[in-house]
Amino acid sequence: SLLLAVVLAPAAVSPTEARADNPIVQHVYTADPAPLVHDGRVYLYTGHDEDNSTNFTMKEWRVWSSADMVNWTDHGSPLSVASFSWASANAWAGQVVARNGKFYWYVPTTERATGRMAIGVAVSDSPTGPFRDALGHPLVGNGEIDPTVFIDDDGQAYLYWGNPNLWYVRLNADMISYSGSPAKIPLTTAGFGTRTGDPNRPTLFEEGPWVYKRGGLYYIVYAAKCCSEFIAYSTAPGPTGPWTYRGTIMPTQGASFTNHPGIVDFKGTSYFFYHNGALPGGSGYTRSVGVETFSYHPDGTIPTINMTST
Ligand code: FUB
């Protein structure tokens, strides 16, 4: 049986007192965290693992928010597989980005016509929805998963995604179309570390990319080396590379076999979101999202971050 949620009205806690209780959500299983800082709150977008210990059973995405990283408000599920007329199953790892007063939610889900994963985009006037399918068809097809979106200082938006390859494309200003063809980011060992034991996958990159910029440095954080995934990262001088492997951030996945990163700064503190199987009944298919605080080293590198609940 699951515990009660940490889902209450926001309380007055100063940023220096901020702490995180883990797992953040304790009444349902959650996975694939994607935080968004907007207007003084952290919005946390997650998947929802149904209680099934033998495969991914994910029908909807969910939204939570907090003004203090302690008390979280449950905003329910404003987007599900059923929101996409062309989709049939699998509400996998997405991300929301704000632009021009709208909120765009990029998600991988199964395309009914092909039976393969595809990336759709939903739009809303509010970070908590309701969200509606912006296109009526996938934005990216061909079995692709795990989109992350980054808007650079010059306004150019980039969509990245992938497993086993890592792709990017330049989004147009409307955020629901793109220019040019998707490009493969070269998965070199210098860029993404060395994997042993699988000649088809010489680098550590597995899935779940999360791209952002800090202090002029571009970061791509990702799940490494299935199927005891850890979180690793690479950096680059620009949004399209060249990427340099920087090492492990979170070495473990708890009782899960996947892990999945999301990073934001909020009220002066840096937060690292992840998932594991820490709730009662937790497993690789019944995951829960946690968060840890961390401080960048002066050179911009990220310290090792350990889970405080597993
Ligand atoms: O939650 C389903 C899939 O598992 C995600 O798309 C991957 O990133 C992994 O977490």
Boltz pocket constraint, residues with backbone or C-beta under 6 A from the ligand:
constraints:
  - pocket:
      binder: B
      contacts: [[A, 31], [A, 32], [A, 47], [A, 56], [A, 91], [A, 92], [A, 93], [A, 108], [A, 145], [A, 146], [A, 207], [A, 208], [A, 223], [A, 258], [A, 259], [A, 260]]
      max_distance: 6.0
